[in-house]
């Protein structure tokens, strides 16, 4: 049960993180730019992720 409990709590959390880091990775190459691009890409990334 302990293992299952973690899966449930980690399911929704990691599920939302992958979409953000994915598109951010491309702009993350700059490092500092990632912070500025993260919010900007956060909106368009949702559309791109849905199409994928």
PDB file of N, CA, C, O and CB in Angstrom:
ATOM      1  N   UNK A   1       0.848  -1.200   0.000  1.00  0.00           N
ATOM      2  CA  UNK A   1       0.000   0.000   0.000  1.00  0.00           C
ATOM      3  C   UNK A   1       0.891   1.261   0.000  1.00  0.00           C
ATOM      4  O   UNK A   1       0.588   2.247  -0.671  1.00  0.00           O
ATOM      5  CB  UNK A   1      -0.964   0.000   1.246  1.00  0.00           C
ATOM      6  N   UNK A   2       1.970   1.206   0.750  1.00  0.00           N
ATOM      7  CA  UNK A   2       2.874   2.364   0.818  1.00  0.00           C
ATOM      8  C   UNK A   2       3.333   2.781  -0.578  1.00  0.00           C
ATOM      9  O   UNK A   2       3.361   3.967  -0.909  1.00  0.00           O
ATOM     10  CB  UNK A   2       4.097   2.043   1.701  1.00  0.00           C
ATOM     11  N   UNK A   3       3.687   1.799  -1.377  1.00  0.00           N
ATOM     12  CA  UNK A   3       4.157   2.134  -2.735  1.00  0.00           C
ATOM     13  C   UNK A   3       3.016   2.742  -3.563  1.00  0.00           C
ATOM     14  O   UNK A   3       3.220   3.696  -4.313  1.00  0.00           O
ATOM     15  CB  UNK A   3       4.721   0.865  -3.448  1.00  0.00           C
ATOM     16  N   UNK A   4       1.846   2.189  -3.417  1.00  0.00           N
ATOM     17  CA  UNK A   4       0.696   2.700  -4.187  1.00  0.00           C
ATOM     18  C   UNK A   4       0.383   4.138  -3.774  1.00  0.00           C
ATOM     19  O   UNK A   4       0.046   4.980  -4.606  1.00  0.00           O
ATOM     20  CB  UNK A   4      -0.557   1.796  -3.978  1.00  0.00           C
ATOM     21  N   UNK A   5       0.501   4.396  -2.486  1.00  0.00           N
ATOM     22  CA  UNK A   5       0.182   5.737  -1.967  1.00  0.00           C
ATOM     23  C   UNK A   5       1.078   6.763  -2.673  1.00  0.00           C
ATOM     24  O   UNK A   5       0.614   7.838  -3.054  1.00  0.00           O
ATOM     25  CB  UNK A   5       0.379   5.804  -0.401  1.00  0.00           C
ATOM     26  N   UNK A   6       2.343   6.432  -2.840  1.00  0.00           N
ATOM     27  CA  UNK A   6       3.273   7.385  -3.481  1.00  0.00           C
ATOM     28  C   UNK A   6       2.885   7.567  -4.953  1.00  0.00           C
ATOM     29  O   UNK A   6       2.927   8.683  -5.471  1.00  0.00           O
ATOM     30  CB  UNK A   6       4.761   6.886  -3.363  1.00  0.00           C
ATOM     31  N   UNK A   7       2.520   6.506  -5.608  1.00  0.00           N
ATOM     32  CA  UNK A   7       2.138   6.593  -7.031  1.00  0.00           C
ATOM     33  C   UNK A   7       0.973   7.577  -7.207  1.00  0.00           C
ATOM     34  O   UNK A   7       0.978   8.420  -8.105  1.00  0.00           O
ATOM     35  CB  UNK A   7       1.743   5.184  -7.584  1.00  0.00           C
ATOM     36  N   UNK A   8      -0.002   7.447  -6.341  1.00  0.00           N
ATOM     37  CA  UNK A   8      -1.185   8.324  -6.440  1.00  0.00           C
ATOM     38  C   UNK A   8      -0.783   9.787  -6.229  1.00  0.00           C
ATOM     39  O   UNK A   8      -1.236  10.667  -6.961  1.00  0.00           O
ATOM     40  CB  UNK A   8      -2.265   7.908  -5.397  1.00  0.00           C
ATOM     41  N   UNK A   9       0.048  10.040  -5.249  1.00  0.00           N
ATOM     42  CA  UNK A   9       0.442  11.427  -4.944  1.00  0.00           C
ATOM     43  C   UNK A   9       1.433  11.922  -6.002  1.00  0.00           C
ATOM     44  O   UNK A   9       1.458  13.108  -6.330  1.00  0.00           O
ATOM     45  CB  UNK A   9       1.073  11.528  -3.511  1.00  0.00           C
ATOM     46  N   UNK A  10       2.233  11.021  -6.523  1.00  0.00           N
ATOM     47  CA  UNK A  10       3.228  11.445  -7.531  1.00  0.00           C
ATOM     48  C   UNK A  10       2.623  11.436  -8.930  1.00  0.00           C
ATOM     49  O   UNK A  10       3.202  12.005  -9.855  1.00  0.00           O
ATOM     50  CB  UNK A  10       4.471  10.525  -7.492  1.00  0.00           C
ATOM     51  N   UNK A  11       1.489  10.812  -9.093  1.00  0.00           N
ATOM     52  CA  UNK A  11       0.858  10.731 -10.427  1.00  0.00           C
ATOM     53  C   UNK A  11       0.512  12.116 -10.966  1.00  0.00           C
ATOM     54  O   UNK A  11       1.032  12.516 -12.008  1.00  0.00           O
ATOM     55  CB  UNK A  11      -0.415   9.864 -10.367  1.00  0.00           C
ATOM     56  N   UNK A  12      -0.351  12.849 -10.280  1.00  0.00           N
ATOM     57  CA  UNK A  12      -0.797  14.164 -10.755  1.00  0.00           C
ATOM     58  C   UNK A  12       0.341  15.179 -10.760  1.00  0.00           C
ATOM     59  O   UNK A  12       0.393  16.036 -11.642  1.00  0.00           O
ATOM     60  CB  UNK A  12      -1.942  14.679  -9.886  1.00  0.00           C
ATOM     61  N   UNK A  13       1.227  15.102  -9.817  1.00  0.00           N
ATOM     62  CA  UNK A  13       2.319  16.109  -9.750  1.00  0.00           C
ATOM     63  C   UNK A  13       3.270  15.989 -10.945  1.00  0.00           C
ATOM     64  O   UNK A  13       3.455  16.960 -11.677  1.00  0.00           O
ATOM     65  CB  UNK A  13       3.121  15.947  -8.431  1.00  0.00           C
ATOM     66  N   UNK A  14       3.865  14.832 -11.150  1.00  0.00           N
ATOM     67  CA  UNK A  14       4.816  14.652 -12.258  1.00  0.00           C
ATOM     68  C   UNK A  14       4.113  14.772 -13.608  1.00  0.00           C
ATOM     69  O   UNK A  14       4.721  15.208 -14.586  1.00  0.00           O
ATOM     70  CB  UNK A  14       5.518  13.284 -12.150  1.00  0.00           C
ATOM     71  N   UNK A  15       2.870  14.399 -13.665  1.00  0.00           N
ATOM     72  CA  UNK A  15       2.126  14.477 -14.933  1.00  0.00           C
ATOM     73  C   UNK A  15       2.082  15.916 -15.436  1.00  0.00           C
ATOM     74  O   UNK A  15       2.170  16.150 -16.641  1.00  0.00           O
ATOM     75  CB  UNK A  15       0.686  13.928 -14.759  1.00  0.00           C
ATOM     76  N   UNK A  16       1.948  16.867 -14.542  1.00  0.00           N
ATOM     77  CA  UNK A  16       1.862  18.278 -14.969  1.00  0.00           C
ATOM     78  C   UNK A  16       3.256  18.846 -15.212  1.00  0.00           C
ATOM     79  O   UNK A  16       3.409  19.819 -15.950  1.00  0.00           O
ATOM     80  CB  UNK A  16       1.117  19.133 -13.906  1.00  0.00           C
ATOM     81  N   UNK A  17       4.249  18.261 -14.611  1.00  0.00           N
ATOM     82  CA  UNK A  17       5.614  18.813 -14.776  1.00  0.00           C
ATOM     83  C   UNK A  17       6.198  18.496 -16.159  1.00  0.00           C
ATOM     84  O   UNK A  17       6.786  19.383 -16.778  1.00  0.00           O
ATOM     85  CB  UNK A  17       6.548  18.255 -13.681  1.00  0.00           C
ATOM     86  N   UNK A  18       6.063  17.303 -16.649  1.00  0.00           N
ATOM     87  CA  UNK A  18       6.630  16.910 -17.953  1.00  0.00           C
ATOM     88  C   UNK A  18       6.260  17.885 -19.061  1.00  0.00           C
ATOM     89  O   UNK A  18       7.148  18.288 -19.812  1.00  0.00           O
ATOM     90  CB  UNK A  18       6.158  15.513 -18.331  1.00  0.00           C
ATOM     91  N   UNK A  19       5.015  18.283 -19.204  1.00  0.00           N
ATOM     92  CA  UNK A  19       4.607  19.208 -20.271  1.00  0.00           C
ATOM     93  C   UNK A  19       5.378  20.523 -20.195  1.00  0.00           C
ATOM     94  O   UNK A  19       5.749  21.078 -21.229  1.00  0.00           O
ATOM     95  CB  UNK A  19       3.099  19.483 -20.189  1.00  0.00           C
ATOM     96  N   UNK A  20       5.620  21.024 -18.999  1.00  0.00           N
ATOM     97  CA  UNK A  20       6.331  22.310 -18.863  1.00  0.00           C
ATOM     98  C   UNK A  20       7.810  22.154 -19.228  1.00  0.00           C
ATOM     99  O   UNK A  20       8.311  22.906 -20.065  1.00  0.00           O
ATOM    100  CB  UNK A  20       6.196  22.857 -17.415  1.00  0.00           C
ATOM    101  N   UNK A  21       8.518  21.201 -18.625  1.00  0.00           N
ATOM    102  CA  UNK A  21       9.949  21.005 -18.902  1.00  0.00           C
ATOM    103  C   UNK A  21      10.188  20.640 -20.364  1.00  0.00           C
ATOM    104  O   UNK A  21      11.211  21.026 -20.929  1.00  0.00           O
ATOM    105  CB  UNK A  21      10.524  19.911 -17.991  1.00  0.00           C
ATOM    106  N   UNK A  22       9.302  19.930 -20.967  1.00  0.00           N
ATOM    107  CA  UNK A  22       9.489  19.523 -22.378  1.00  0.00           C
ATOM    108  C   UNK A  22       9.772  20.734 -23.255  1.00  0.00           C
ATOM    109  O   UNK A  22      10.882  20.876 -23.769  1.00  0.00           O
ATOM    110  CB  UNK A  22       8.239  18.774 -22.904  1.00  0.00           C
ATOM    111  N   UNK A  23       8.783  21.611 -23.433  1.00  0.00           N
ATOM    112  CA  UNK A  23       8.945  22.799 -24.287  1.00  0.00           C
ATOM    113  C   UNK A  23       9.969  23.760 -23.707  1.00  0.00           C
ATOM    114  O   UNK A  23      10.670  24.445 -24.451  1.00  0.00           O
ATOM    115  CB  UNK A  23       7.603  23.518 -24.468  1.00  0.00           C
ATOM    116  N   UNK A  24      10.059  23.813 -22.397  1.00  0.00           N
ATOM    117  CA  UNK A  24      11.013  24.734 -21.746  1.00  0.00           C
ATOM    118  C   UNK A  24      12.446  24.280 -22.017  1.00  0.00           C
ATOM    119  O   UNK A  24      13.365  25.097 -22.079  1.00  0.00           O
ATOM    120  CB  UNK A  24      10.753  24.808 -20.208  1.00  0.00           C
ATOM    121  N   UNK A  25      12.625  22.978 -22.177  1.00  0.00           N
ATOM    122  CA  UNK A  25      13.980  22.450 -22.424  1.00  0.00           C
ATOM    123  C   UNK A  25      14.590  23.139 -23.640  1.00  0.00           C
ATOM    124  O   UNK A  25      15.766  23.501 -23.620  1.00  0.00           O
ATOM    125  CB  UNK A  25      13.947  20.906 -22.638  1.00  0.00           C
ATOM    126  N   UNK A  26      13.812  23.321 -24.683  1.00  0.00           N
ATOM    127  CA  UNK A  26      14.329  23.945 -25.916  1.00  0.00           C
ATOM    128  C   UNK A  26      14.873  25.339 -25.586  1.00  0.00           C
ATOM    129  O   UNK A  26      15.980  25.689 -25.995  1.00  0.00           O
ATOM    130  CB  UNK A  26      13.206  24.035 -27.017  1.00  0.00           C
ATOM    131  N   UNK A  27      14.099  26.124 -24.854  1.00  0.00           N
ATOM    132  CA  UNK A  27      14.537  27.485 -24.511  1.00  0.00           C
ATOM    133  C   UNK A  27      15.423  27.443 -23.271  1.00  0.00           C
ATOM    134  O   UNK A  27      16.132  28.406 -22.977  1.00  0.00           O
ATOM    135  CB  UNK A  27      13.315  28.421 -24.272  1.00  0.00           C
ATOM    136  N   UNK A  28      15.383  26.335 -22.551  1.00  0.00           N
ATOM    137  CA  UNK A  28      16.186  26.195 -21.326  1.00  0.00           C
ATOM    138  C   UNK A  28      17.674  26.195 -21.661  1.00  0.00           C
ATOM    139  O   UNK A  28      18.499  26.402 -20.772  1.00  0.00           O
ATOM    140  CB  UNK A  28      15.811  24.897 -20.570  1.00  0.00           C
ATOM    141  N   UNK A  29      18.028  25.972 -22.900  1.00  0.00           N
ATOM    142  CA  UNK A  29      19.462  25.951 -23.282  1.00  0.00           C
ATOM    143  C   UNK A  29      20.139  27.239 -22.795  1.00  0.00           C
ATOM    144  O   UNK A  29      21.317  27.233 -22.437  1.00  0.00           O
ATOM    145  CB  UNK A  29      19.631  25.800 -24.847  1.00  0.00           C
ATOM    146  N   UNK A  30      19.387  28.333 -22.785  1.00  0.00           N
ATOM    147  CA  UNK A  30      19.977  29.619 -22.372  1.00  0.00           C
ATOM    148  C   UNK A  30      20.107  29.678 -20.851  1.00  0.00           C
ATOM    149  O   UNK A  30      20.926  30.436 -20.332  1.00  0.00           O
ATOM    150  CB  UNK A  30      19.115  30.809 -22.882  1.00  0.00           C
ATOM    151  N   UNK A  31      19.326  28.903 -20.149  1.00  0.00           N
ATOM    152  CA  UNK A  31      19.411  28.925 -18.677  1.00  0.00           C
ATOM    153  C   UNK A  31      18.609  30.093 -18.131  1.00  0.00           C
ATOM    154  O   UNK A  31      17.464  29.918 -17.713  1.00  0.00           O
ATOM    155  CB  UNK A  31      20.886  29.020 -18.205  1.00  0.00           C
ATOM    156  N   UNK A  32      19.188  31.266 -18.128  1.00  0.00           N
ATOM    157  CA  UNK A  32      18.473  32.448 -17.600  1.00  0.00           C
ATOM    158  C   UNK A  32      17.232  32.720 -18.464  1.00  0.00           C
ATOM    159  O   UNK A  32      16.179  33.101 -17.952  1.00  0.00           O
ATOM    160  CB  UNK A  32      19.417  33.715 -17.575  1.00  0.00           C
ATOM    161  N   UNK A  33      17.370  32.524 -19.742  1.00  0.00           N
ATOM    162  CA  UNK A  33      16.238  32.785 -20.660  1.00  0.00           C
ATOM    163  C   UNK A  33      15.087  31.838 -20.323  1.00  0.00           C
ATOM    164  O   UNK A  33      13.920  32.157 -20.552  1.00  0.00           O
ATOM    165  CB  UNK A  33      16.672  32.606 -22.163  1.00  0.00           C
ATOM    166  N   UNK A  34      15.425  30.685 -19.782  1.00  0.00           N
ATOM    167  CA  UNK A  34      14.365  29.705 -19.451  1.00  0.00           C
ATOM    168  C   UNK A  34      13.313  30.372 -18.558  1.00  0.00           C
ATOM    169  O   UNK A  34      12.117  30.140 -18.735  1.00  0.00           O
ATOM    170  CB  UNK A  34      14.971  28.440 -18.732  1.00  0.00           C
ATOM    171  N   UNK A  35      13.740  31.177 -17.628  1.00  0.00           N
ATOM    172  CA  UNK A  35      12.771  31.797 -16.691  1.00  0.00           C
ATOM    173  C   UNK A  35      11.870  32.756 -17.481  1.00  0.00           C
ATOM    174  O   UNK A  35      10.663  32.799 -17.245  1.00  0.00           O
ATOM    175  CB  UNK A  35      13.517  32.569 -15.515  1.00  0.00           C
ATOM    176  N   UNK A  36      12.425  33.499 -18.386  1.00  0.00           N
ATOM    177  CA  UNK A  36      11.592  34.457 -19.142  1.00  0.00           C
ATOM    178  C   UNK A  36      10.713  33.720 -20.161  1.00  0.00           C
ATOM    179  O   UNK A  36       9.567  34.100 -20.401  1.00  0.00           O
ATOM    180  CB  UNK A  36      12.488  35.507 -19.869  1.00  0.00           C
ATOM    181  N   UNK A  37      11.265  32.680 -20.741  1.00  0.00           N
ATOM    182  CA  UNK A  37      10.517  31.918 -21.771  1.00  0.00           C
ATOM    183  C   UNK A  37       9.533  30.955 -21.107  1.00  0.00           C
ATOM    184  O   UNK A  37       8.493  30.631 -21.680  1.00  0.00           O
ATOM    185  CB  UNK A  37      11.497  31.125 -22.698  1.00  0.00           C
ATOM    186  N   UNK A  38       9.859  30.506 -19.918  1.00  0.00           N
ATOM    187  CA  UNK A  38       8.987  29.527 -19.229  1.00  0.00           C
ATOM    188  C   UNK A  38       7.540  30.043 -19.181  1.00  0.00           C
ATOM    189  O   UNK A  38       6.634  29.334 -19.619  1.00  0.00           O
ATOM    190  CB  UNK A  38       9.508  29.249 -17.778  1.00  0.00           C
ATOM    191  N   UNK A  39       7.303  31.231 -18.672  1.00  0.00           N
ATOM    192  CA  UNK A  39       5.943  31.782 -18.567  1.00  0.00           C
ATOM    193  C   UNK A  39       5.333  32.004 -19.950  1.00  0.00           C
ATOM    194  O   UNK A  39       4.152  31.729 -20.160  1.00  0.00           O
ATOM    195  CB  UNK A  39       5.957  33.108 -17.780  1.00  0.00           C
ATOM    196  N   UNK A  40       6.124  32.491 -20.875  1.00  0.00           N
ATOM    197  CA  UNK A  40       5.607  32.758 -22.229  1.00  0.00           C
ATOM    198  C   UNK A  40       5.252  31.447 -22.920  1.00  0.00           C
ATOM    199  O   UNK A  40       4.202  31.336 -23.554  1.00  0.00           O
ATOM    200  CB  UNK A  40       6.648  33.546 -23.075  1.00  0.00           C
ATOM    201  N   UNK A  41       6.120  30.468 -22.796  1.00  0.00           N
ATOM    202  CA  UNK A  41       5.894  29.154 -23.453  1.00  0.00           C
ATOM    203  C   UNK A  41       4.825  28.368 -22.683  1.00  0.00           C
ATOM    204  O   UNK A  41       4.143  27.515 -23.251  1.00  0.00           O
ATOM    205  CB  UNK A  41       7.233  28.322 -23.526  1.00  0.00           C
ATOM    206  N   UNK A  42       4.690  28.656 -21.419  1.00  0.00           N
ATOM    207  CA  UNK A  42       3.725  27.907 -20.582  1.00  0.00           C
ATOM    208  C   UNK A  42       2.347  27.944 -21.251  1.00  0.00           C
ATOM    209  O   UNK A  42       1.637  26.939 -21.252  1.00  0.00           O
ATOM    210  CB  UNK A  42       3.649  28.509 -19.122  1.00  0.00           C
ATOM    211  N   UNK A  43       1.969  29.072 -21.809  1.00  0.00           N
ATOM    212  CA  UNK A  43       0.622  29.160 -22.434  1.00  0.00           C
ATOM    213  C   UNK A  43       0.588  28.411 -23.775  1.00  0.00           C
ATOM    214  O   UNK A  43      -0.253  27.529 -23.951  1.00  0.00           O
ATOM    215  CB  UNK A  43       0.217  30.655 -22.653  1.00  0.00           C
ATOM    216  N   UNK A  44       1.458  28.729 -24.701  1.00  0.00           N
ATOM    217  CA  UNK A  44       1.477  28.047 -26.016  1.00  0.00           C
ATOM    218  C   UNK A  44       1.814  26.571 -25.858  1.00  0.00           C
ATOM    219  O   UNK A  44       1.325  25.739 -26.622  1.00  0.00           O
ATOM    220  CB  UNK A  44       2.499  28.719 -26.966  1.00  0.00           C
ATOM    221  N   UNK A  45       2.636  26.243 -24.886  1.00  0.00           N
ATOM    222  CA  UNK A  45       3.039  24.826 -24.684  1.00  0.00           C
ATOM    223  C   UNK A  45       1.788  23.983 -24.480  1.00  0.00           C
ATOM    224  O   UNK A  45       1.743  22.835 -24.923  1.00  0.00           O
ATOM    225  CB  UNK A  45       4.013  24.673 -23.450  1.00  0.00           C
ATOM    226  N   UNK A  46       0.783  24.523 -23.825  1.00  0.00           N
ATOM    227  CA  UNK A  46      -0.454  23.758 -23.555  1.00  0.00           C
ATOM    228  C   UNK A  46      -1.081  23.347 -24.890  1.00  0.00           C
ATOM    229  O   UNK A  46      -1.503  22.202 -25.056  1.00  0.00           O
ATOM    230  CB  UNK A  46      -1.478  24.607 -22.696  1.00  0.00           C
ATOM    231  N   UNK A  47      -1.138  24.265 -25.820  1.00  0.00           N
ATOM    232  CA  UNK A  47      -1.740  23.953 -27.136  1.00  0.00           C
ATOM    233  C   UNK A  47      -0.878  22.925 -27.865  1.00  0.00           C
ATOM    234  O   UNK A  47      -1.394  21.956 -28.422  1.00  0.00           O
ATOM    235  CB  UNK A  47      -1.893  25.249 -28.007  1.00  0.00           C
ATOM    236  N   UNK A  48       0.411  23.138 -27.858  1.00  0.00           N
ATOM    237  CA  UNK A  48       1.334  22.216 -28.561  1.00  0.00           C
ATOM    238  C   UNK A  48       1.237  20.826 -27.925  1.00  0.00           C
ATOM    239  O   UNK A  48       1.177  19.817 -28.627  1.00  0.00           O
ATOM    240  CB  UNK A  48       2.823  22.746 -28.503  1.00  0.00           C
ATOM    241  N   UNK A  49       1.222  20.787 -26.607  1.00  0.00           N
ATOM    242  CA  UNK A  49       1.160  19.484 -25.909  1.00  0.00           C
ATOM    243  C   UNK A  49      -0.139  18.753 -26.293  1.00  0.00           C
ATOM    244  O   UNK A  49      -0.138  17.536 -26.484  1.00  0.00           O
ATOM    245  CB  UNK A  49       1.238  19.681 -24.344  1.00  0.00           C
ATOM    246  N   UNK A  50      -1.204  19.479 -26.401  1.00  0.00           N
ATOM    247  CA  UNK A  50      -2.501  18.840 -26.726  1.00  0.00           C
ATOM    248  C   UNK A  50      -2.457  18.282 -28.152  1.00  0.00           C
ATOM    249  O   UNK A  50      -3.028  17.226 -28.423  1.00  0.00           O
ATOM    250  CB  UNK A  50      -3.687  19.866 -26.578  1.00  0.00           C
ATOM    251  N   UNK A  51      -1.794  18.975 -29.040  1.00  0.00           N
ATOM    252  CA  UNK A  51      -1.723  18.511 -30.451  1.00  0.00           C
ATOM    253  C   UNK A  51      -0.862  17.256 -30.506  1.00  0.00           C
ATOM    254  O   UNK A  51      -1.164  16.313 -31.238  1.00  0.00           O
ATOM    255  CB  UNK A  51      -1.131  19.633 -31.404  1.00  0.00           C
ATOM    256  N   UNK A  52       0.187  17.255 -29.743  1.00  0.00           N
ATOM    257  CA  UNK A  52       1.080  16.070 -29.742  1.00  0.00           C
ATOM    258  C   UNK A  52       0.259  14.867 -29.313  1.00  0.00           C
ATOM    259  O   UNK A  52       0.785  13.757 -29.235  1.00  0.00           O
ATOM    260  CB  UNK A  52       2.327  16.271 -28.780  1.00  0.00           C
TER     261      UNK A  52
END
